[in-house]
Amino acid sequence: MKAYDNEALGNSPKLTREECQAAILKHIDGLRGIDTHCHHLPDRQFKDVDLKFIYDHSYCDWMEPYPADKKDVPQYLLRNCSNSYFYWLRRGISEIYGMPVDGEHLEVLDEAIGKAYRDPEHHLRILDEKCRYEKILLDNYDHPGVAESSGKLFVPVLRCNMFAVCNCISKRDHNDNNPDKYIPGIYEHSFEGYLKAVDEYILPHHILKLAIAYDEGNRIRNFDKDRAAVAYGQEHPTEEAYRDFYEYMVYHICRLAGEHGIIVQIHTGLGTMKDTSPLFLKELIDALPDTQFDLFHGGYPWMDDLLGLLHNYPNVYADLCWLPIISVSAAKRFLREALEIGGCDRILWGCDTWTSEESYGAVLAFRHVLSEVLSDMYEEGYLSLDETCYTA
């Protein structure tokens, strides 16, 4: 916890809700935080940046691609005005460049963005000065475990999907990765040799990521190495044998992490939406009480499942990364309940974005959610002002 300025906040027990929220926001503005999850693009990609580039590399593109013809942009923005991704990206861009994102300002916005990006440090300064990150945990799915973005903030996270998904050299995970690309000749070993090579590759890293919700899902039940070995190296294993390999490898990676004090981040909720609820991880968590599990996205839309795990397991951390820009109302509900049943020390947040503009929009969304929830708790008498600021 970082110290806060009692004099600046004031000690009056009779603040209005609005005054309390303003005090919380002022307190937050004085802090730097750790962004637990980010996909920030490599420096080399920030060339010829304009509004279209920013929207193309955002969640807005998942909803509807930015129009090729500028005359269609005003209607595009209007059509998506209620969508949370669009709202917070708009807020981030507007605050950074000092003008609204609307049909009247498209040309001047493009000029301002292009001019700013002539300085190759521009995107890094936003992360440092506007977002005020202390560190950014970078999940690079094109080059796992490598921080291709420069600057002092980035800490690489090793994305481990491929080790569980790829039982043979011809298999690829959803990011088109295979272990042989990073450990040449790995499939020339026996299954024991494969496990040893994976272990040696993983151990230098401090944080691991499993985005298996985009591959075979979070249902992990096989902890038997002999069963897992049946599908190893086989081009066409039975579905049952392949699942045994996949599930055991997830278990093996998480057990290794627990033995060496490595944090495991796991994507829960959205994805393929087949067996992606956090609750499908329960048997894995039961089996590995010494592993720290950082479960992502509030489990949305299965938020109650993650809240239940947070309540029952002290080695489970609830990460709100992405959630506030998916839905502010869902994030507020989740945060309030997480505080009530888990406490503030096991609640985390990350931007989960590709550009600095969207990252800043995600910061604004989280600040809004956090200050709203805490000021409600203050107004109800649940927390004192000092307690709200400690919690923030």
C-alpha positions in Angstrom: 0.0 0.0 0.0 1.2 3.5 -0.8 0.7 6.3 1.6 -2.0 8.9 0.9 -2.2 12.5 1.9 -4.7 12.8 4.7 -4.5 16.6 4.7 -5.3 16.7 0.9 -8.1 14.3 1.3 -9.6 15.9 4.4 -10.8 14.1 7.5 -14.4 15.2 7.6 -16.8 12.4 8.4 -19.6 14.4 6.7 -18.5 14.5 3.1 -21.2 14.1 0.5 -20.9 11.2 -1.9 -19.7 13.5 -4.6 -17.0 15.0 -2.3 -15.9 11.5 -1.3 -15.7 10.4 -4.9 -13.6 13.5 -5.8 -11.3 12.8 -2.9 -10.8 9.2 -4.0 -10.1 10.2 -7.6 -7.5 12.8 -6.3 -5.9 10.1 -4.2 -5.8 7.7 -7.2 -4.2 10.4 -9.4 -1.3 10.5 -7.0 -0.5 6.8 -7.4 1.2 4.6 -9.9 -0.2 1.2 -10.5 0.8 -2.2 -12.0 -1.0 -3.0 -15.2 -1.4 -6.8 -14.9 -2.3 -7.5 -18.5 -1.5 -5.7 -21.8 -0.9 -6.6 -25.5 0.8 -3.3 -26.3 2.0 -3.3 -29.9 5.8 -3.3 -30.7 7.3 0.1 -31.4 7.8 -0.6 -35.1 4.0 -0.8 -35.6 3.3 2.7 -34.5 3.9 4.2 -38.0 1.4 6.3 -39.9 -0.9 6.3 -37.0 -4.3 8.0 -37.4 -7.8 7.5 -35.9 -8.4 4.5 -38.1 -5.2 2.8 -36.9 -6.3 3.2 -33.3 -9.8 1.9 -33.9 -8.4 -1.0 -36.0 -6.3 -2.1 -33.1 -9.0 -1.9 -30.5 -12.0 -3.9 -29.2 -14.2 -1.6 -31.3 -12.9 -3.5 -34.4 -14.3 -6.7 -32.8 -17.8 -5.1 -32.8 -17.6 -3.3 -36.2 -14.6 -2.4 -38.3 -13.8 1.3 -38.8 -15.2 2.5 -42.2 -12.8 2.7 -45.1 -14.5 5.9 -46.3 -14.3 8.8 -43.9 -17.8 10.0 -44.8 -19.2 6.9 -43.1 -17.4 7.5 -39.8 -19.9 9.9 -38.2 -22.7 7.3 -38.6 -20.4 4.5 -37.5 -19.7 6.4 -34.2 -23.3 7.2 -33.7 -24.4 3.6 -34.4 -22.1 2.4 -31.7 -22.4 5.3 -29.2 -23.8 3.1 -26.4 -21.2 0.4 -26.7 -18.7 0.5 -23.8 -15.6 -0.2 -26.0 -16.5 2.8 -28.1 -17.3 5.1 -25.2 -14.0 4.5 -23.3 -11.8 4.7 -26.4 -13.5 7.9 -27.3 -12.9 9.3 -23.8 -9.2 8.2 -23.9 -8.6 9.8 -27.3 -10.5 13.0 -26.5 -8.5 13.6 -23.2 -5.2 12.9 -24.8 -5.7 15.1 -27.9 -8.0 17.7 -26.4 -10.9 17.4 -28.7 -14.1 15.3 -29.2 -14.2 12.3 -31.4 -17.0 13.2 -33.8 -17.7 14.0 -37.4 -16.7 17.6 -37.1 -13.2 16.9 -35.8 -12.1 13.9 -37.8 -9.6 15.7 -40.0 -8.1 17.8 -37.3 -7.9 14.7 -35.0 -6.0 12.7 -37.7 -3.6 15.6 -38.1 -3.0 15.9 -34.3 -2.5 12.1 -33.9 -0.1 12.0 -36.9 1.9 14.9 -35.6 2.2 13.4 -32.1 3.4 10.1 -33.5 6.3 11.7 -35.4 7.9 11.4 -32.0 8.6 7.7 -31.5 8.3 8.1 -27.7 4.7 9.4 -27.9 3.0 6.1 -27.2 5.3 5.4 -24.3 4.8 8.8 -22.7 1.0 8.2 -22.7 1.6 5.0 -20.7 4.0 6.7 -18.3 2.5 10.2 -17.9 -1.3 9.7 -18.5 -1.8 6.1 -17.5 0.8 6.4 -14.7 1.8 2.8 -14.8 4.6 1.6 -12.6 5.0 -1.6 -14.6 3.1 -3.3 -17.5 2.9 -7.0 -17.7 3.1 -7.6 -21.4 1.5 -10.7 -23.0 2.9 -11.0 -26.5 1.1 -13.8 -28.3 3.1 -13.5 -31.5 6.5 -13.9 -29.6 5.6 -15.3 -26.2 7.7 -14.1 -23.3 9.3 -11.3 -25.3 8.8 -7.6 -24.7 9.1 -6.1 -28.2 8.0 -2.7 -27.0 10.8 -0.5 -25.6 10.8 1.5 -22.5 11.3 0.9 -18.8 7.7 -0.2 -18.0 7.3 -3.6 -19.8 7.7 -6.9 -18.1 7.2 -9.9 -20.4 4.7 -12.7 -19.6 5.2 -16.1 -21.1 2.1 -17.3 -22.9 2.1 -21.1 -22.4 -0.9 -22.3 -24.5 1.3 -24.1 -27.1 2.8 -26.5 -24.6 -0.6 -27.8 -23.6 -2.3 -27.6 -27.0 0.4 -29.0 -29.2 0.9 -32.7 -28.6 2.9 -33.1 -31.8 4.9 -30.9 -34.2 2.0 -30.4 -36.7 -0.4 -29.0 -34.0 -0.8 -25.2 -33.5 -2.5 -23.2 -30.7 -4.9 -20.4 -31.6 -2.0 -18.0 -32.0 -0.4 -20.3 -34.6 2.4 -21.2 -32.2 4.1 -24.6 -31.7 6.9 -25.4 -29.1 9.3 -26.6 -31.9 9.5 -23.0 -33.1 11.0 -21.9 -29.7 12.7 -25.2 -28.7 13.9 -26.8 -31.9 13.8 -30.5 -31.9 11.6 -30.8 -28.8 9.4 -33.5 -30.3 12.5 -35.7 -30.9 12.5 -36.4 -27.2 10.4 -38.9 -25.2 7.4 -37.5 -23.3 9.7 -37.2 -20.2 12.2 -35.3 -22.4 9.4 -33.0 -23.6 8.4 -32.2 -20.0 12.0 -31.5 -19.1 12.5 -29.2 -22.1 9.2 -27.3 -21.3 10.3 -26.9 -17.6 13.7 -25.5 -18.6 12.0 -23.0 -21.0 9.4 -21.9 -18.5 11.5 -21.5 -15.3 13.4 -18.3 -16.1 10.0 -16.5 -16.3 8.2 -14.9 -13.4 4.7 -14.9 -14.7 2.9 -17.4 -17.0 -0.3 -16.9 -19.0 -2.7 -19.6 -20.1 -5.4 -18.3 -22.6 -6.8 -21.8 -23.0 -10.3 -20.4 -23.1 -9.5 -19.7 -26.8 -8.2 -23.3 -27.4 -9.7 -26.3 -25.6 -11.3 -24.6 -22.6 -10.7 -24.5 -18.9 -12.0 -27.9 -17.9 -8.9 -29.5 -16.3 -9.4 -32.9 -14.7 -6.5 -35.3 -15.7 -3.5 -35.2 -13.5 -2.1 -38.6 -14.6 1.2 -38.4 -16.6 0.8 -41.9 -18.0 -2.5 -41.1 -19.5 -1.1 -37.9 -21.0 1.8 -39.7 -22.6 -0.5 -41.8 -24.9 -1.3 -38.9 -27.3 2.2 -37.4 -27.2 3.7 -37.2 -30.7 0.6 -38.7 -32.3 -0.9 -36.9 -35.4 -4.3 -38.4 -34.9 -4.9 -39.4 -31.3 -8.3 -40.3 -30.0 -10.2 -37.3 -28.6 -10.0 -38.8 -25.1 -6.2 -39.3 -25.4 -5.7 -35.8 -26.7 -7.8 -34.3 -23.8 -5.7 -36.3 -21.4 -2.5 -34.7 -22.8 -4.0 -31.2 -22.9 -5.4 -31.3 -19.4 -2.3 -32.9 -17.8 0.0 -30.3 -19.5 -2.1 -27.4 -18.0 -1.8 -29.2 -14.6 2.0 -29.8 -15.1 2.7 -26.1 -15.9 0.6 -24.9 -13.0 2.2 -27.3 -10.6 5.7 -26.2 -11.8 4.7 -22.6 -11.2 3.6 -23.3 -7.7 6.8 -25.2 -6.8 8.9 -22.2 -8.0 6.7 -19.2 -6.9 5.7 -18.3 -10.4 2.3 -16.6 -10.9 -0.2 -18.2 -13.3 -2.6 -15.9 -15.2 -5.6 -17.7 -16.7 -8.2 -16.2 -19.1 -11.7 -17.0 -18.0 -15.1 -16.1 -19.4 -15.3 -14.9 -22.9 -13.3 -16.8 -25.6 -14.8 -19.8 -27.3 -17.4 -19.8 -24.5 -17.2 -23.6 -24.3 -16.1 -24.7 -20.8 -14.6 -21.3 -20.2 -16.2 -20.4 -16.9 -13.8 -20.0 -14.0 -15.6 -22.8 -12.2 -14.1 -25.4 -14.6 -10.7 -24.6 -13.0 -12.0 -25.7 -9.6 -10.4 -29.2 -9.7 -7.1 -27.8 -10.8 -7.2 -25.2 -8.0 -8.1 -27.9 -5.5 -5.1 -30.0 -6.6 -2.6 -27.1 -6.4 -3.0 -25.0 -3.2 0.5 -23.7 -3.5 0.0 -22.1 -6.9 -1.1 -18.5 -7.2 -3.9 -18.2 -9.8 -4.6 -14.8 -11.2 -8.0 -15.4 -12.9 -8.9 -12.8 -15.6 -11.8 -10.7 -16.7 -14.0 -11.2 -13.6 -15.0 -14.5 -15.4 -17.5 -12.4 -17.4 -20.2 -13.4 -18.0 -19.9 -16.0 -15.3 -18.8 -13.5 -12.6 -20.4 -15.4 -9.7 -18.3 -18.4 -10.4 -15.1 -16.4 -10.0 -16.5 -14.7 -6.9 -17.2 -18.1 -5.4 -13.6 -19.2 -6.1 -12.3 -16.0 -4.6 -14.2 -16.6 -1.4 -13.1 -20.3 -1.0 -9.5 -20.3 -2.1 -6.8 -17.9 -0.7 -4.5 -18.7 -3.7 -7.1 -17.2 -6.1 -6.8 -13.6 -7.2 -9.7 -11.8 -9.0 -8.4 -9.7 -12.0 -10.7 -7.1 -13.4 -8.6 -6.7 -16.6 -10.8 -5.9 -19.6 -14.0 -6.0 -17.5 -14.6 -2.2 -17.0 -14.5 -1.6 -20.8 -16.7 -4.6 -21.5 -19.4 -3.3 -19.1 -19.1 -0.6 -16.4 -22.2 -1.9 -14.7 -20.9 -5.5 -14.6 -17.5 -4.3 -13.3 -19.1 -2.2 -10.5 -21.2 -5.2 -9.4 -18.2 -7.5 -9.5 -15.9 -5.2 -7.7 -18.4 -4.5 -4.9 -19.0 -8.2 -4.3 -15.3 -9.0 -4.6 -14.5 -6.4 -1.9 -17.2 -7.8 0.3 -16.2 -11.5 0.1 -12.5 -11.3 -0.7 -11.0 -8.0 0.5 -8.9 -5.6 -1.5 -5.6 -7.5 -1.4 -6.6 -10.1 -3.9 -8.2 -7.8 -6.5 -6.2 -6.8 -9.5 -6.6 -4.8 -12.7 -5.0 -4.5 -16.2 -5.9 -2.7 -19.4 -5.8 -5.6 -21.8 -5.3 -3.3 -24.8 -3.0 -2.8 -27.8 -2.6 0.9 -28.0 -1.8 3.7 -25.5 -5.1 5.5 -26.3 -7.2 2.5 -25.5 -5.1 1.8 -22.5 -5.8 5.2 -21.2 -9.5 4.8 -21.9 -9.3 1.5 -19.8 -7.6 3.5 -17.0 -10.5 6.0 -17.1 -13.0 3.2 -17.0 -11.4 1.6 -14.0 -11.0 4.8 -12.1 -14.7 5.5 -12.7 -15.7 2.0 -11.5 -13.4 2.1 -8.4 -14.4 5.6 -7.3 -18.1 4.8 -7.8 -18.0 1.6 -5.8 -16.0 3.1 -3.0 -18.0 6.3 -2.7 -21.2 4.2 -2.5 -19.6 2.2 0.4 -18.6 5.4 2.1 -22.1 6.9 1.7 -23.6 3.8 3.2 -21.2 4.0 6.2 -19.6 0.7 5.2 -16.2 2.3 4.8 -14.6 5.4 6.3 -12.8 7.9 4.1 -9.5 6.5 5.2 -10.6 3.0 4.5 -11.8 3.9 1.0 -8.4 5.3 0.2 -6.6 2.3 1.7 -8.8 0.1 -0.5 -8.1 2.1 -3.6 
